[in-house]
Amino acid sequence: MEKVFDSNDFPARDALSAWEKVTADALMPTSFKLIGTDVFRGWFSTMPLSAVQVSTMGYSSYLTRRTPKLIRASDPKILAVGFTTAGPHVIEQNRNRAALRPGELVLFESSRPFETYADGGNTLIQFPRALLPLPARHINQLICRALPGDHGMGRLLRNFLTHLAEDSTSYTPHDAARLGTVGLDLVTATLAHFLEREGDIASDSRQRVLYMRITSFIERHLDDTALTAGQIAAAHHISVRSLHRLFQQHGVTVRSWIRGQRLERCRRDLADPLKRHVPIHAIAARWGFPYAADFTRAFRALHGITPSDYRNQVHRHGTQAGTPS
């Protein structure tokens, strides 16, 4: 994410007008009015992903409006799905009113007037409406309705956006375009799920979303040493053969992907100063390696260093959790 606005960079009297300009350029033109304060405080970061953009922001309390006049002056014709990360939010659009709790999702668009009360922060993904492969008459049913983000497809989309918002990785243009495709696939699948119209999604998009659903499921069960391909397939109502074929399309096997994720969780714990005194064998067992010798061989084969040497190296030199130096 690239921070494009920080109110600390402006005199107090200029911060709100600067925020209004930045959000007009990055999102869409709207007007702002502070509530309960004369000084605006906030920040705004974005990540362009080809035609898709992910943004995250925090702000003090305000009321914002997108009026017919502003729409006539500039309409990027975008849809946006966002979720609140902190504080109360209320949005009205399309004759609907959504009072959002943290973690709930909401869909809104640039081509219709809306009014929002916001105090806290949110993360959102936006994209041209024309890219969403669902009929407008169906999409309109979800405009400005609070949608659950704590389970199922809603959680998968929210976790994807949260990861991007917290990620410090520098992506190539190819990576960004691929992530934009994945993000749009997830939005499409999430909205289709709430509409009960999953059959409207293209086959290749369904496959990409299924892969993400399965890998997310595996990540939540990495500590289960009895986790099998059969259990994973059954949880997603597909055959074991289809599961293996899906992973082969991504250049990995189910077993190697699980093993790689478990090794990565171990590496993170070894680099965590708060877990410095947790025995290595306990960390290994926590992430699915019940035999210490097997874990040591697997870790050394991947990183070229033993787990104990890696932990000592990280904490001796204060290296950030990452690949061994």
N, C-alpha and C positions, 0 to 999 in steps of 0.2 A: 504494500500500500504506500502511496505517496501522499504526504500531508500537503494539502494545497491551501489550508487556512488555519491560522492560530490567532485568536483574539489578542494574545499577549504581544503580537507583532505590531499592534495598532494602538494609537491613542484611544482612550475610552470612548470619546465622542465619535470616533470614526469606525469602530468595530462593527456595528450593526450594518452600516451601509456597505462595508467591505464584504461582510457575510452575504448580504443580499446579492451582490454582484457575483461572488464566487458560486453560490448555489444556482443563480440564473444560468451561468455558463456551464456548470457541471450537470445540473438536473433540468430545471425549467424556471422561467421567470415567475416569481411570486412576490407578494408584499409581506412585510413583517411588522409586527407591533409588539414591543416588550410588555410583559405583565409582571407587576410587582417589583420592578427594578428599573433604573435608568441606565444601567451599564450592562452591555451584552458580553457574555463569556461563552466561548465555544471553540471547537476545532472540527476540521473536515478533512478526510483522506479518501482517495479514490484509487481504483485499480482498473484501467481499461483492459478489456478482454475482447479485442476485435470489436464487433458490433454491440457487445454486451459490456456493461460497466457495473462493478461492485463498489459501493461507497459505505463508509462508516463515519459516524459523527457524534459529537456530544455538544450540548448547548444548555443555556439557561432558559427560563420560561418565556415563551412567546406565543403569539397567535399569528398564523400565516394564512394568506388567502391567494387563490388563483382565480382571477376574475375573468369574465368573458372578454374584457378589453385586453388583458394580458394574453389570453389565448389567441385572439385575433392578431396581436402584434408578433407572437412567436409561439409556434406549437411544434415541438419535435416529434409529436405523434408516438410517444413512448408509453409503455406499460411499466410499472414498477411493483415489485413485491418486497415488502420490508417487514422487519420485526423489531420490536422495541427491546433495547438492552437495559434500559433503566428509566424509571420515572413514568408518570401518567401521560397517556396520549389519547386524544380523541380526534377522529377524522370524519368529516361528512362529505359525501359525494354520491351522485346518482340516486338521490333520495334515501340514502342509507346513512346510518350513523354507527360507527364502531368505537367503543371505548376499550382500548387495548391494554391488556396486562403484559408485563415483560415476557417475551418468548412467543407471544401470539403473532401470527402472520396477517398481513393485510395487502390486498391488491388495489392499486389505484392507477389512474391514467392522466396524461397531460392534456387531453382534448376536451375535458369537461371541467367546469368550475369545482373547486373544493375549498374547504376551510379546515384548518387543523389547529388544535391546541397541543403544544408539545413542551415537555420539560424533562430533560434527561439525556437520552441518546437512542440511536437506532442504526441498523445496518440494512442496506437494501441492494437489490439487483434490478437494473433497468435495461430495457432493450426495445427496439422498434416493434410496435404492435404488429406490423406485417410479418414478423418472424415467428409469431406464435401460431402453430398449426392447429388452432382450435377455432370453431366458428364464433363470430362476434356475439351472436345471440346467446351462446352458452357462457362466454366469458363475462358478459354483462351481469349474469346472475351472481357472480362472486365479487363484483366491484364493491369495495368498502364494506366488507363483512369480515369480522374477526374469525380467523381460521386457526385451528390448533397447530402448534409447532412443537409439541412435547412428545409426539409419538408418530410412528409410521412415516409416510412420505414427508409430512411437515417437519418432523425432526431431522430427516435426512437432508432436506434442503437447508434448514437452519444450521446444521452442523457444517455443511459445505461452505456456507457464507461466513460462518464464524471462523473456520479454518483460514479462509482467504484473508479475512480482516486481521487475523493475528499473525499471519505468515510474513516473514521478512525476506523470503526468497526472491531473487531477481529472475524473472522469466524471459525467455526468448519470445520473439513474435509468434513463432510456431506454438510454443507452450501456451501463450495467452489465447490464441485462437482456439486451441483444443479445450482449454478451461472454459472459454466462453460457450463452446458447443455443449460441454457437460453441464454448465449452469443452466443453459436454456432447456436442455433435456430434462433436468430436474424440475425446473419451473413448470414445464409442460406436463410432466408426469404428476406433479403435485396437484395442479389445478384440475387435470383430468380425473384424478382420484376423487377430489372433492365433488366433482360433477358426476362421478360414476360413469365416465366415458373413456375408460382406459383403452377401449378398442379403437378410438380415433387416433391413437399415437402410431406413428410410423414404426415398422418393425425394427429398424436399426437403432432408433431412439429408445425403444423399449429394451433392447438388449443392453445398451449402455447403462440405462438406469438400473436394470436388473443386476448388472455387475457391481454397481455402486451399492445397491441394497445388500447384496451378499457380502461384499467386503466390509461394509459397516457392521453387519451382523457378526461376522467373524471377529472383528476388532473388539466387540462387546463380550465375546466369549473366549478370548485368548487364554484366559487363566484356566479354562476347562481342559484338562489333559486328556479327557475322553472324547473330545470333539472329533467327529468323523465327517467324511464327505457325505455319507448317508444322512446324517443328522442335518447337515447344512442344506442338502438338496430337499429333504422333506420339509424343512421350515419354509422353503420358498416354492413348494409345490412343483418341483421339477425332478427329472430323473438324475441319477448320479452321472450317467453318461452325458446328459445335457450340461451338467455342472462342469465336468472336466472340459468339454468342448468350449464352453464359454471362457474359461480361464486360458485355454490354449490360444484363443483369438487375441488375448492380451499378452501372449508370449511367456506365460508362466504356467506352472502346475498349481493345483490347489495346495498340495503339500508344501511346495517351495514358498508359496506366498505366505502361508501361515507361519512357517519356520522363520522367514525373513522378518515378519512383523513381531514375532516373539523375541527375536534377537535384538530388534530395535528397541523394544520396551525394556529389555535388560540393559542395553547400553545407556538408555536415558536414566535408569535408576542408578547405575554405577556412577554416572556423572553428576547426580543430584547430591549436593552437599548435605541436605537434610536426611539422606539415606546412607551417609558415609559409614555409619557403624552397623548397618544391616549386613549380616554375613552374605557373601556372594552366593553360596548355595541356596540361601533363602530367597534371594532375588531370582535366581534361576528357576527354582521350584514355583515361585509365584507366577511366572510367565510360561509355565508348561515344560520345563526341563527338570524332571525329577532326579536325574542323575548328573551330578556335578561334572564328572569326567566328560560326559557327552556334551554338556554345555561348553566346557572349556575348549574342546576340539572344534565345535561349531563356531564359536566366537573367534578363535584364532584363525580359522580358515577364512572367515569373512573380513576380519580387520587386521590380520597379521600381527596380533599382539594378544597376550593372555588377558582375561578379565581383570585379574589383580593388577597387572602392570598398567592396563588402561586406566583403572580407577586411580592408582597412585599418580600416574602422569597428569591426569586431569586436575586432581586436587593439589598437586605440588605446584603446577604452573598456573592454576586458576583458569584453565582453558574452558571456554563455554562448551556446553553439551553439544557435541557434534561429532564428526568423524575424528578418529585419533590423529594427533599431529605427527 
